[in-house]
């Protein structure tokens, strides 16, 4: 199984959206998230400052990838 664009141009993510398996996976992930939020709120609040600190470099690393930093040719 190849992970990436398929011959028809669709990735596995776009093929999964709207299928019963996609809905099931989404509901399971949402249920696990609600459980962790309800049962481990204290842990989440204790980790929040660290999550904010790590979010800054990650946003810069992944968010600036689409910028094109090329100088125009001066001819």
Short mmCIF file of the C-alpha atoms (twelve columns), coordinates in Angstrom:
data_MODEL
# 
_entry.id   MODEL 
# 
loop_
_atom_site.group_PDB 
_atom_site.id 
_atom_site.type_symbol 
_atom_site.label_atom_id 
_atom_site.label_alt_id 
_atom_site.label_comp_id 
_atom_site.label_asym_id 
_atom_site.label_seq_id 
_atom_site.Cartn_x 
_atom_site.Cartn_y 
_atom_site.Cartn_z 
_atom_site.pdbx_PDB_model_num 
ATOM 1  C CA . UNK A 1  0.000   0.000  0.000   1 
ATOM 2  C CA . UNK A 2  1.467   3.292  -1.078  1 
ATOM 3  C CA . UNK A 3  1.105   6.302  1.204   1 
ATOM 4  C CA . UNK A 4  1.016   9.385  -0.943  1 
ATOM 5  C CA . UNK A 5  -0.764  10.681 -3.999  1 
ATOM 6  C CA . UNK A 6  -2.467  7.911  -5.898  1 
ATOM 7  C CA . UNK A 7  -2.660  7.764  -9.713  1 
ATOM 8  C CA . UNK A 8  -5.977  9.635  -9.652  1 
ATOM 9  C CA . UNK A 9  -4.360  12.474 -7.629  1 
ATOM 10 C CA . UNK A 10 -6.150  11.757 -4.339  1 
ATOM 11 C CA . UNK A 11 -4.253  11.015 -1.154  1 
ATOM 12 C CA . UNK A 12 -5.316  8.449  1.416   1 
ATOM 13 C CA . UNK A 13 -6.697  11.262 3.606   1 
ATOM 14 C CA . UNK A 14 -9.064  12.528 0.926   1 
ATOM 15 C CA . UNK A 15 -10.196 8.974  0.207   1 
ATOM 16 C CA . UNK A 16 -10.921 8.381  3.919   1 
ATOM 17 C CA . UNK A 17 -13.126 11.450 4.422   1 
ATOM 18 C CA . UNK A 18 -16.808 10.596 4.232   1 
ATOM 19 C CA . UNK A 19 -16.391 6.835  4.444   1 
ATOM 20 C CA . UNK A 20 -17.791 4.792  7.330   1 
ATOM 21 C CA . UNK A 21 -14.235 4.002  8.437   1 
ATOM 22 C CA . UNK A 22 -13.389 7.711  8.416   1 
ATOM 23 C CA . UNK A 23 -16.410 8.563  10.540  1 
ATOM 24 C CA . UNK A 24 -15.619 5.761  12.969  1 
ATOM 25 C CA . UNK A 25 -12.010 6.843  13.364  1 
ATOM 26 C CA . UNK A 26 -13.089 10.461 13.878  1 
ATOM 27 C CA . UNK A 27 -15.590 9.494  16.572  1 
ATOM 28 C CA . UNK A 28 -13.050 7.279  18.362  1 
ATOM 29 C CA . UNK A 29 -10.440 10.042 18.364  1 
ATOM 30 C CA . UNK A 30 -13.045 12.548 19.629  1 
ATOM 31 C CA . UNK A 31 -14.191 10.172 22.384  1 
ATOM 32 C CA . UNK A 32 -10.615 9.546  23.531  1 
ATOM 33 C CA . UNK A 33 -9.993  13.301 23.542  1 
ATOM 34 C CA . UNK A 34 -13.081 13.991 25.669  1 
ATOM 35 C CA . UNK A 35 -12.119 11.213 28.078  1 
ATOM 36 C CA . UNK A 36 -8.568  12.515 28.461  1 
ATOM 37 C CA . UNK A 37 -9.826  16.062 28.940  1 
ATOM 38 C CA . UNK A 38 -12.349 14.986 31.586  1 
ATOM 39 C CA . UNK A 39 -10.159 12.505 33.455  1 
ATOM 40 C CA . UNK A 40 -6.807  14.276 33.208  1 
ATOM 41 C CA . UNK A 41 -7.619  17.985 33.292  1 
ATOM 42 C CA . UNK A 42 -4.986  18.603 35.975  1 
ATOM 43 C CA . UNK A 43 -2.263  17.030 33.881  1 
ATOM 44 C CA . UNK A 44 -3.326  19.060 30.852  1 
ATOM 45 C CA . UNK A 45 -3.278  22.322 32.806  1 
ATOM 46 C CA . UNK A 46 0.133   21.485 34.263  1 
ATOM 47 C CA . UNK A 47 1.536   20.821 30.769  1 
ATOM 48 C CA . UNK A 48 -0.050  23.909 29.166  1 
ATOM 49 C CA . UNK A 49 2.931   26.283 29.633  1 
ATOM 50 C CA . UNK A 50 5.262   23.715 28.079  1 
ATOM 51 C CA . UNK A 51 2.858   23.099 25.202  1 
ATOM 52 C CA . UNK A 52 2.753   26.826 24.481  1 
ATOM 53 C CA . UNK A 53 6.551   27.030 24.543  1 
ATOM 54 C CA . UNK A 54 6.954   24.142 22.111  1 
ATOM 55 C CA . UNK A 55 4.183   25.474 19.853  1 
ATOM 56 C CA . UNK A 56 6.180   28.599 18.915  1 
ATOM 57 C CA . UNK A 57 9.169   26.861 17.281  1 
ATOM 58 C CA . UNK A 58 6.912   24.247 15.693  1 
ATOM 59 C CA . UNK A 59 4.727   26.952 14.116  1 
ATOM 60 C CA . UNK A 60 7.795   28.713 12.767  1 
ATOM 61 C CA . UNK A 61 9.268   25.486 11.428  1 
ATOM 62 C CA . UNK A 62 6.106   24.199 9.741   1 
ATOM 63 C CA . UNK A 63 4.367   27.518 9.065   1 
ATOM 64 C CA . UNK A 64 7.145   29.189 7.099   1 
ATOM 65 C CA . UNK A 65 7.662   26.310 4.695   1 
ATOM 66 C CA . UNK A 66 5.432   27.804 2.039   1 
ATOM 67 C CA . UNK A 67 7.247   31.146 1.918   1 
ATOM 68 C CA . UNK A 68 9.352   31.644 -1.157  1 
ATOM 69 C CA . UNK A 69 12.506  33.521 -0.224  1 
ATOM 70 C CA . UNK A 70 13.938  34.008 -3.682  1 
ATOM 71 C CA . UNK A 71 15.416  37.251 -4.892  1 
ATOM 72 C CA . UNK A 72 14.173  38.380 -8.290  1 
ATOM 73 C CA . UNK A 73 16.730  38.177 -11.084 1 
ATOM 74 C CA . UNK A 74 18.195  41.619 -11.784 1 
ATOM 75 C CA . UNK A 75 18.981  41.519 -15.486 1 
# 
